[in-house]
Structures are given as structure tokens and as C-alpha cells.
């Protein structure tokens, strides 16, 4: 996509005189929205509860029929008795009331290139060239039967509910790993760029995340793939483009460890869809000391294991993240150790300082939240925009029509008159800061425009010019005007429904064309406006040079972005400090002491050995003490050289919260295959079965700082422990929260172990307890 700027010549005021058509003088405040755009007003997690007990790996799209469709992986919908469904689909108008529609495939209609025992995981839904395209993971293929021979498939349908026709073969075939097995070819996610290229992201822990270009049909990979994230950290990619950056968001850790699942979501960004993707400190998602900026992590309420997500915008321009989570008190669909119960959740996704973060950093919600805006204000029926008198024709014809080639149903038709143009205007006044969105089809020789803040010589016009192959944004005033132009990609077909979103907010107008309205961009333009340009006026739609069709038309107040993060824990005064000037004194005790652990030169020197405190062995030494009363932060400075890239599983050292050897939390710098990560894990005994799971964070360094912040839930008395790490002792990355029961009386302290080869030593400078502010 190329963009050009133009200075417009002064316009003759008479030529821009306002239409004589009378409009109501409704104010630009709440009444101007028609009061209808919020629907139910709130959502409550899990949103999939009305029709299922579990609904994992969610994908979402707004269909051209105006419904929002939600897809999920191959799991049973309910507790026993319930059969595995071969991917699922449900729909809603407002994210509160849902209708379950059925499965994508069934046993009598499986893709022929997959075996009869294959499952179909992690659907990704898009709108491509006038049809719906569903990418998915197939777990077993006919040509290469066996374990782990995963491949990416694709099916198409004329509607979001099907019927689905498989492409007849894999988009990405199983990939041998050279050792008799296969790389994880899972979790597809499409991204369509503004240069006309479509990319497919895929992969997981064994093999890494990759991106490949697709052919024009979007059904086969072409060219050489590029690795974008390392093999032992990420899965479940989802890519969006924003403000010139490509954001790779992906999930980390074990998705499915029941009540100790620490799954979470991270992001990196790049100026290229092929990376490298780096976090907010510039650390690559490919590095051994792997980077990633936290987007979503469990916060201590009932939801844990929050991840495998999709990102979607409501019609006000607010982004939302849909993901699955696990209720820590109801983690299994049936018997413990079986299918994890992972319903779909939704929360607001904010962009703060250039990075996505869920609810400004507050994490998953478990109380009613404002619902996505899904319907129009100004009295407009978005599903049938010409079916009433909310918009009135000034010239040409504005009339109802029916989509005879797709699933849009009732549409509005703008048919030019003798002067070659058709104009229609809303009866009511739009808000000063407004977002207008519509699905649009245009005659190949014509153009479609949205006019805002139109008052005599002033106004803003956004034009999709099919004949010129351009998206234009123009602002005019009595002194002249300015214009920004973006070229449309060669694959743009004006006869196919395309989403046009126009947002006027904060002194600028932003226009975007998108195939799927899922962070993909066909073309976009941003234009700074002169002071006073944003005024409450009706919205004007225009077709020139040919007919235009309009569907899913919404006019609502533009969302107000959240720009401040919720506060992270802050360390206050020191309550107690062990500086290791000598052997740990009163209050400290050793569990399974090791004579090789000594104080040397004011530091605790701890050679790593082949011991562990997780699992049934319980061989690792621990240095423990009773923590202070109330809320506190425990901190240590750790020096541990684990090298990079080499395999030295699972050497580690760090902080521990220890109730007993089978009930504990552990925060450490850990070697996990070729990566080095901060791991914050939890072990419990569940009915005689030990369970272990962890949140993964970082990045790490040879010298780093670790913190655990302790708070108490004032309603339940539960203990909450939140992790943090730093590479400089000043800038902290706060991560996930684990809980322990109210009656737990843990000790806290240090641990080290995980392996003695190669020989290495962890050195602790101190352990300090701070007030939590």
C-alpha cells in the first residue's frame, strides 16, 4: 500500500452549501445515539455458559448477516454423557444471548485426507473473496498416519454456519522433525496485509511459530516459511496490524493442566509480517532468553489458564479479546485428569503505550462487564439499513434490496440518479466523536463515500473509489483542505463485501478497509483535522458513478480508549532483610540441608544438583522462614548463568512458597530445552494425584531480580501470590497470580536444583521483605 498527501484548493462555499433537507436537531449526546447501541449492556464470563460447559480455542467473526459467530475446538460440549464434536459454532447478536448451531464436521463428513480417528482443533475463521474460510488443525492424516503428524486444513462455506466444503488436502502438510517424529503444525491464524498478500501463522512448542505466504485462493502454502517465535515457548498465534506495526500475540505454557494451568498471552511487534517480533524492551520472541509483553494473565480470581485467543473490534472501535479459561474450582469436564473444562471468556483489550493489555492490566473478569457495542444508534436498523426512515435520500434512490449472491440478507441500495450520484443522510445528528461502519459493495466504475461533520465549507469525506483503486480521506474548510490517499491492493474486488470503518476522534479521522475486520487491513488512512472540524452533524452516504450496496450500517459514539494501566504492586519500606553477611540467622531453617550451600563473600552460594521439590521425589534442599503478617513483597537478587540455546533441562533457582512438599509455589529462572524463562509454578495434591503447572515469564539475564507479592482476599481470606521479574532491579514485569487456601500457613524462602550438568552455581545476594504499597 502506498499513501500520498494532497493539499486541496479552496472550495467555493456555495458548492458546499448544506442540504435543504430538514433533519432533527437531536443533541450529540446520549439521545443522539438512539439509546440502542448497547444491547444488553453487560456480559458475564463465561459467555459460552448458555449453551456449553466447555468451548475452547475460540474464534469469532461478524457475519454479513449481522450475527457474531463463535467457533471452538473438538471437545464435548457438556459433562458426560456428551460426545466429542468435530469443532463447534454458535452465534449471537449481543454476546449475551446465544444460539448453538452445531458442529463443522461429523463422522459422516470428514475431510477425506484425514483419518477416521483425527480430531480437528483450533479453528480460525475469516472472510475471503466473498466466502467464509475456516482453517483448522487436523491431528491425523491418511498419507502419514501416526502420532503428532498434525497438519493445517481449510474448509469454505457460503455462510458462517456452513455447509462446509473441505479443500481436499492440507494447507500446510505434516513436517517431519528429522528424529522420527513431527513438528507441531497446529493453531492456524490468517492475516491479510494491505499489499495484497495473505499469510498463515501456525505452529507450537515443538517446532516454534512460523509464517508462510498463501496462494491467491488462500488454500495452499507457497514459498518458504519463516520462523517467528522459538520452539519452546509459544503456540496459538493471532496477528493484527495497528499504527504501522504487526503484532504477533500468542499463548504460553501448558494449556491443559487442570487446576494448576498457567496458560497466558504475550505479544511482540514488528514492521514486517515475517518479524522479527520484539517486546516492549526490544527482546525478540526468537531469543533463547525469550521475550514477550504480557497481554493476559490470571489475576487471582477464579479464572486460571487464560489463553488461546482471538481479537475483534466492536462497532464503536473498542477491541476485545476472546479466550478460554479454567475455573480453578471446576477444572475438569468430567473425571480429574480427563478433558479440561475451558469455556470461552471475553474482556476489553486496551492499547496503552503502543501495547495490547487486557482491562488495562487487570486481567480476566469474573463480574459483569460492559458489553461490546453491536448495534447502531440514530435509530438505524443495521441489519436492514434501508428498511425504515432512519436515513433519507437527497438525490438518486435509497431503497431496500436483498443479497442474492451471499448471506447478507436485507441491504440498502444507493442508486445514482440522472446526475450520476445518490446521496442519503441520517435524520438524526451523529455524535461529535463518532464511528461509522458498514459492509460495502461498489460498482467497479463507481465510488462510495461517507461524509461527516458536513457544515457548509467544512466537512470530512471518506471515499472508496473502485475505479481509481483508492481509499481517500479529505478534510475541507473555508481556507481549503487536505487529503490523504491509500492505494487498494490488487486483490481488492469492489463487488465483494468489504468492511469500511470510519472513526472521527481526538482531532483526527481514521478510515480502514478490511476483509474480515479481525485486525487485517486492505487499506487505511489517518488524517489530522483542523481545529473545530469535528462538529455534530448527520452522516451522509454517497454513491457516485455506479450503484453501491450497504449492510450492517452502524453509527455510534466512538469508543474512549483507556490510556492508563492499573497500578502494579510497589515495594515500600523494608520489613526484614537477610543480606547473607553470615550464615542465615534466627527465623530461617533448612529443609534437607546441603553442606555445599554456603555464604561466600556476602552472598549465598548454592551449587545446582540433580534434585527437585516438585513431584514425588522431594529431594531438593530449601531455605525457609515464616513471612511477615499482612501484605508484603519478597525480593531476591539472583546470579545464575544458564547460558543460552543449549539443552540443560531443568536447571533453576529462585523463590518458593512452601506449605508442604506437595503444596507449593515456585518462582525461578529456569532452563527449558533451549530457552531460558521465568517460571512461576504451582504444585498441589488433587485426590492423591500430584498436579503441576506454571506461568512462563521473563526475559531472564545472568543477574536478575525476582519478586513475589502477597495479598489476602478480604472476602474469602485466600492468599494471593503474584510474580515479578526484572533484569535491572528497577523495571519490573508483573505476571500471574496463584492462590492458596485461607487456612494455609506457608513458609517462604529460596530453592535451587534441577540438574548438575553442566556444573553451575546460583548466587543469592539477599532476601528482603517489603511493605506492599
N, C-alpha and C positions, 0 to 999 in steps of 0.2 A: 504494500500500500504506500502510495506517495501522497503527500499533503502539500497544498500550496495556499498562500495567503494572498488576498486581493483587497486593495483599498477601493471602495465603491465611490463613484462620483456622487455629488449632492443630488438628492431626489426632489422632484417637484412636489410641493406639498399637495397640490390639487390631485395629483395622480395617486396619492396615498391616502386620500380622504377616507374616513371611516364609512362603513356601510350604513345606509339609512335604515337598515333592518333594526327594529326595536328589540332589545334584549332586556331581561330583568336586571334590576340593579342589586341583585343579591350581593352581600358583602363577601370579601375574600376569606373570611374566617371559617368557623366550623360549619355554618349553614351553607356556605358555598360548595362544600363537598357533597351535599345531598344527604349526609349522615349515613350513607350506605356502604362506604368502602371498607369498613372494618369487619363486616360479617359478625361472627360470634363474639369477637373482641378478645378472646383469650384461647390459648391452647394449654394442655396439661400433659406432661410426659408420663408414660409413653403414648405417643399419638396413635400407635398401632393397636392399642388395647381394645378398641371397639370390635375388632374382627380377628385378633390373633393373640397368642401368648408369646410368640417369638417371631421376629421379622427382621432378619439380619442382612448386613451388606446393602443398605438401602440405596436406591437410585430414584431420581424424580425428574419429571418433565411436565410442563404445562402443554396439554394437547391443544390442537387447533379448535377443538370443541369447547374449550374453556375449562375443562376439568384438569386437575392436577393428579398425575398418575404416579403411584409409588410401587416400586418393584423390589423384590427381595430374593435371597438365595434359596437353594434347595434344602429346606428343612420342613419338618412337620409344622403346621400352623398352631397346633394345640398340644396340651399334655395328652398322654395316652388315654384312649386309643386314637391315634392320628398317624396317617401315613406321610412319608416324605413327599412333598410336592416338588415338581421339577421347575422351580422358580415360580414366583407369585406376582400378581398385580392387583392393586386396589386403586380406588380413586376418590377424590374429594373436591368440593368447591371451596372449602374454607379451612382445611386442616383440622376440623373438629368433628364433622360428620363424615363417615367413611362407608364405602361400598366395596366389599371384596368381590373381585371379578373372576378369579380362577387362576390356573397355572398357565405358564407359557408353553411347555411341552407336557406330554403324558406318555405313558408306556406304549401306546399305540402310534405315537407320532414323535419319535425321537429322531434327531439328526442321524442319518444313515452312516456317517463316518465315525460315530461314537458307538461304544459297546452298550449292551443292554444293562450293564451294571454302572454305567457312568452317571455321576451327578453333574449338575450344572450350577456353578457358583457365580457370585459377584457380578450381577448384571450391570451394564452401563447403557443407558438409553439416550438416543439422540434423534434429531430430525435432520435428514439428509436428502436433498434433491426431491422433496415432496413426499417422502415416506419415512416411517419410523424404523430406526435401526437399533437393534439390541445386540450388544457384544456380551459375551459370557465366557466363563471358564468351563471347559469340558475336562473331566477328571480321568477319562479313559478313552483311548482311540482304537479303532479297528486295525489300522496299519501298524501301530506299535503298542500292543496291549501290555499291560503290566502296571505296577505301582508307580506313581509320581510322573507318568507320561502326560502331563497336563498340556492342553493346547487352548488357544483362543478361537472361539467360533463367533458367528454373526448370523442373525435372522432379521428379516424385514417384514413389515406389515403396513397396510394402508391406514390403520388406526392404532392408537396406543394400546388397545386391548386385543389386537390381533385381527384376523388369524395370521400366525407367524409362519413364514417360509424360510427355512434354513438355506444358506448359500451353497451347501453341498460339500464343504470342506473347511479346513481351518484357515483362519486369517493369519495366525502365527502357529506354526507346527510345533510339536514337541521338540525340545532342544536337548540332545544328549550332553552330559557334563564331562564326558571323557573317562569316567570311572565306572561305567556300567549303569549309571543312573541318569536322571534328567534334572535340568534346572527347573525351578518353579516358574512355569509360564502361566501366570494367573492374573486376576484382577485387572481387566482391561479398562481403559478410560480414553475416550476420543477427545481430541482438541482440534478445532478448525481455525486456522490462522487467516489473517487478513491478506496474505499474499496468495491465497487460494489453496494452500497445502493443508492436507488433513494428516494429523499424526495420531498414532495409537501408543499410549503408555501402558506398560504391563510389567509383571514380574513380582518377585517377593524375596524372602530371606535367603533361599538357596539360589544364587544367581544374580540377585540385585534387581533394581528397577531399570527398565530400558524404554527407549522410544524408537519407533520406526515410522517411516512415511508410508501412507496407504495409496493405492491406485485411485483412479477417478471414481470408481464405484464404491470405494470405502470398504471393500470386502477382502482385499488381499494386501499383504505387506509387500513393499518394494524397497530396493536399495538395502544398504547396510544399517542395522540398528546401532544406536548409541547408548551406552550405559550412563545413567543419570544419578543413581544412588547406589550405595555399596550393598554388598550381598547379605550382610548380617545385621541389618537394622530396619529396613522399611518394606512395606507392602501397601496395597490399596491406594494407588496414586489417583489424584484428581488435579487437573491443571486449569487455571483461569488466567486471563490476561487483564492487567489493570495498570493504568498510568505508565505504559511502556514496558512493564515487566511481565515476564511469565512466572507465575507462582506454582511451584510443584508442592502440593500438600500430600502427605502420606502418613500411614499409621505405623506404629512401632510397638514391639513386644508381642507377647503371646495373646492372640485374640480370645482364647477359649480355655482359661484356667479356672473356670467356675468362680468361687467366692474370693479368689486371690488374683483375678485378672487385672493386669496393669496397663492394658492397651491405651494408647493415646495418639494424638495427631500433631504433626510437625509441619513446618513449611520452610522452603528455600526459594530464592528467586534468581532470575537470570534475564539477560537481554536477548537470549536465544532460546527457542523451544527445545534445543538439544543441550542446554546447560553450558557451563557448569552452574549448578544451583547452590547458592550460598545463603547462610543465615544472616541475622542482623549484625553479627560481629564479623562477617566475612568468611566463616568456616564452611567448607564445602560438605555437601551431603555424600560425597565420594571419599572423603578423607578417612583414614584409619581412626583417628580421633574425631569421630564423625560429628558433623554439625546438624543444626535444625533448630528453628524457632518454634517454641511451644504454641500451638493453636488451641488445643483442647486437652484437658487432663482432669481426672477425678478430684473432687474437692472436699470429700468427707461426708457428703450426704449419701443417700442410698445407692447412687449410681457409680459403678466402677467399670473398668474395661471399655471406655468410651472411644469409639473409633470406627473405621471403615465408613467413610462419609461421602456425601455429595454436597455441592454448594449451589444455591439457587437464589435469585432475587425475587422479591415480591414486586407488585406493580408500583409501589412507592419508591423503589430503588434500594430498599434495605436488604442486605444479604442475610441468608440463613444457612446454617449447617445442619444437615440431616445425618444421623449416625446411629449406630446401635450401641446399647449399653446393657449392663447386667445389674440387676437388683442384688446387692450383696447378701440379702436375706432370702432370696429366692433365685438362686443362681442356675439351677438345673431345670430342664423342661420336665424330666421325669426322675430317674434314679441318679444319685450322685455319681459323677464320672461319666455320664452319658452326654446327651445333647445340651449345650449351654443355652440358657433362656436369654435371648438377645433381642428384645423389642426395639422398635425404631423410636428415636427421640429427635426433637428439633429445638434449636436455640438460635438466638440472634448472633450473627457473625459481624463483628466490628472491624474496622480498619483503622489502626492507631499507629501513627508514625511510620506508615508505609507497610504495616504487617497485619495479617488477619489474626483475630483472637476472639474466643467465644465469650460473649457477655462481658466484654471489657476485661477479661481475665477471671471472671467469677466462676466460669466452668459450667457444667451441666446443671440444669434447673430441675427442681422437684416440687415446684409450686406453680400456680397459674401464671402464664406469661402473655404479653401482648401477642396476638396472632398476626401472621403475615397478612398484609393487605392484598386482597384477591379480587375485589370488585371495584367498580368505578363510582366516583362521585358525580355531581352535576346531574343526577337523575338518569344517567346513561345506563342502559342495559348492555353490558359489554358483550354478551353472547348474541345479541340481535340489535346492533347499534342503530339500524335504520327502522326498527320496528315500532318506535314511538316518536314523539315530537321533541326529544331532548336536543336534537340538532335540526336546524332549519336551513334549507337551501337558499342561497342568494342568487345563484345562477347555475345553469345546467340542471341536472337531475340528481337527487339523493333518494334512493329507493332500496327496498329490501331485495335481497337475492338469496340464492341457495348455491352452496358449493357443490357442484356436480362431479368434481374430479377428486375431492379429498374428503376430510372428515370435519370441516369447519362448520357445517350446518348453515344456519342463517347468517348472512353477511350484509354489509352495506355496500351499495354500488354508487360510485361517483361517475356520472356520465356527462361529459362535456356537451355544452350547447353549441349554438352557431358561432360563438366567439372562440371556441376551442378550449374552453375551460369550464370546470364545475367547482363552485365554492359552497361549503356548508359550514355553519357556525353554531356553537353551543348556545343555547338560550341563556344559560347562566354564566356568571363570571367565574373564571378559574382563579385559584389562589395565586398570590404574588409569587411564591416559590412553588413550582408545580412540576409534576412529572406526567407526561403523556406517553402512552404506549399503545401500539396496535400491531396486529399482523397485517401485512400489506402485500397485495399483488398488483402489478402495474403493467399496462400495455407496453410492449417493448419499445414503442416510439414515444412514450409519454413520460410524465413525471408526476410524483405525488409530494405534496408539501404539507407541513404542519406550521401554522402561524400562531405566535404567542405575543402577548403584550402589545397588541396592534392598536396604536392610537395616533392617527394622522401620519405625520412623517416618521414616527418611531415604530419599531417593531422588530421581531425576531422571526426568521423563516428558516425552517429545516426542509431540505428538498432531496428526495431520492430521484435522481434523473437517470432513468433507464437508458435513454437514447445516448446521453453523454457518458454513461458509465461512471457517475459521480454521486457522492454524498456531499451536499453543500449546507453550510450554516452561515447565514447572513444576518447581521445586525445593522439597522439603519437609524439615522437620526436626521434632524434638520440640517446638520452640518455635513452629512454624507453617511458613510458606513464602512463596515469591514466585512470580509468574507473569508472563510476557511473551507477548503475543498479536499476531500479524500477520494482517491480512485477506488472503484469497486473491483473486487477480484474477478479474474476471467471466468471463474466457475459460477459467478452470480447469475441467477436466472430470474428475471423480473416476474415471470409467470408462476413462480413457486412462492408460497408463503414465506415471508421473512419478517422477523420481529424488528420493529423500529421503536426505539425508546428515546425520548427527548426530555431532558431534565434541566430546568432553569432554577439555579440555586446558588447562593453566595456570590452573586455578581458574575456568573458565567453560565453558558449553556453548553451542555454536552449531549451529543447525538451519537447513537450507536445502532448499527445493523448487526443482527445475529441470527444464525440458523436455528440454534436450539435454545437460546437465551440461558445458557449454562456456563457463562464465563468465556464463551467463544466469541470471536469478533470477525465480522465480514468487513466492516469499515467503521471508523469512529472519528469524530471531530469535536474539539473543545474550543470555544471562543469566549474570550473575556469581553464583558459588556461595559458600555459607558455607564457612568453613574445615573441612576434613575431609570434605567432601561426596563427593569423588572416592575411592572405595574399589573394590577388585577384587571384582566380583560378576558372576553370569551376566547375560546380556542377555535381556530379556523383550519379546516381541511380543504385542500385544493387538488384537483386532478387537471392536468394540462396536457394537450396533445394526444390524449388517449384515455381510456377508462381505467379507473383504479378501484380495487375492492379492499374493504376494510373489515377486520374482525377483531374480536377481543379488545375493543377500544376501551381504554381506561384513562380518566383524568382525575388525579388525586393530588393532595399536597405532597410535595417532595419530602422524603424522609429527612430527619435531622440526625446527622451522624453523631455517634458517641466518640468523643475525642480524648477522653481521659481514662486511663486504666484504673481498675480498683487497686487499692493500696496493697502492696506486698508487706509481709512482716518486716519489722525494723528492730534491730538489736539495740537495747538500751544499756543501762549500767550493768557492770559485771557482778553477778551474784556469787560466783565461785570460780576459781581458776586453778587448774593443775598445770604448772609450767614445766614440769619434769626437770627441775633443778636437782632433784634427787629421786630416789625410788618413790612411786606413788604412796602417799601417806594415808592418814586416817580417813575413813569413809570409803576407800577403794578396796576391792577384794578380787582375787584371781579365781577364775573357774578353769580347771585343767591347766595349771601354770606350766610355762615352758622356760627352762633356765636360759635359753638363748635370747630371750627378750630382756633387754637391759636399757638403763638410762646411760647414754653416752653423749658427753658434751652438751648437756641441757636438752636432749631430745630422747624420746623413747624409740629405741631401735628394735625392730621386730622382723627377723628373717622369715620369709614366707616358707611354709611347709605344706606337705600334701595332706591337709586337714580341712575339715569343713564343719559348720554348725547347722547346715541345712540337710535334711534327710534323716535317716535313721542312725547314721554313724555317730554324730555328735562328738567329733574328735578335736575340734578347734579350741584353743585357749581364748578366754575372754577376760578383759579388764573392766570391772563393773562397779557402779556405785548407785545409791539412791538419788534420784533427781530432786531438784528443789520443788517446793509446793507451788501450785498455781501454774500460770503460763510462763514459758521460758523458751529460749533458743540455746541449743547446744551446738558448739562450733569446734572444729579442729582444723589445723593446718597439716596437710599430708604431703610427704615427698615419696613418690613411688614411680620408678622408671620401668614401665611395662613395654617399652619400645613401641614400634608400630608395625602393622601388617602381618607379622609372623603369628603362627598359631601357638598360643600358650594358655590354653583353657585351664582353669578359670581363676588365674591368679588375681588377688584382690586384697583390699584393705579399706577400713573406714569405720563408721559409727554404727552402733547397734542399740536397739531397744529390746530387752530380753525379759519376757515373763518366765519362760522356761525353755528348754531345748527344742520344744515343738511348737512354741508360740512366740514369735519374734518378728521384728522388723530390722532390715539391714540396708544401710546406705554406703555404697563403696565405689571406688574406681576399679573397674573390672576389665579383664581381657576376655572378650567373647569372640572366638575364632580370630579373624584378622582385625577386628575392630577393638577399640578401647572406649568404654562407655561408663557413665554414671548409672548405677543400678540401685533402685530403691524397691526392695522386695519384701514380701510377707510370707511367713510360713504359719500354717495352722494345722491342727488335727481335726479332721471332719469325720466323725464317726469311726475313728480308728484308722483312717486313711490320711497320710500326710499330704498337704497341698502346698505348693509353692508357686508364686507368680510375682512379677515385678514390673515396675515402670522403668523405662530406659530414658536417660537424660544425657547431659553433657553439654559441650565437649569437655574432654579432660586435658590435663597437662602433667608434666613430671612433678611440678609443685602446684597444688591446688588446695582449695578450702571447701569444706563440707559443713552443712548446717541441717539440723532438724528442729523445726519449730513445733512446740507442743501447746495445744489449747484444749479446753474442755467444752463439750456441748452442754449448754446451760439447761436444756430441756431433758436430755437423756443421761447426762453425766459421762457419756462416752469420751474417751481420749482420742484426740486427733493429732496426727503427726505429719507434717509437711516437709518435703525435701527441698534442698537448695544446694547449688554448687557454684564455684567461682574459680576463675583462673588468675585473678589478681588480688583477691581479698576485698575488693571494693564493689565490683559489679556482679550482682547475683542473678542466677537463673533459678526461679522457683518452679517446682514441679508438682508432683502428685501428692495426694493425701491418703494415708492409710488410717484405719481406726482400730482401737482395742476396747474391749468392754469396760463399762464403768467401774466394775469391781476389780479390774486388773491392777496389779501393783508391780509394774516392771522396774527393773534396774536398767541403767543405760551406761554406755561406755564405748570401748574400742574392740575391734576384731581384726584379724588378718589370716590369710591362708589361701587355699585353692590350688596349690601346686608349688613344687620346689624346683622345677626345671623349666627354664634356666634359673639359676640362683639369683635371687633379688631380695632386697630388704625394704620394708616400709618404715618410714621415719615420721613420727608424730611430734610436732613442735609443742603442742599444748592441747588441752581440753578446757573450754571455757563455757560457762553458763551465763546467759544474759537475760535481763528483763526483756519481755516482748512488748514492744510499743506498737 
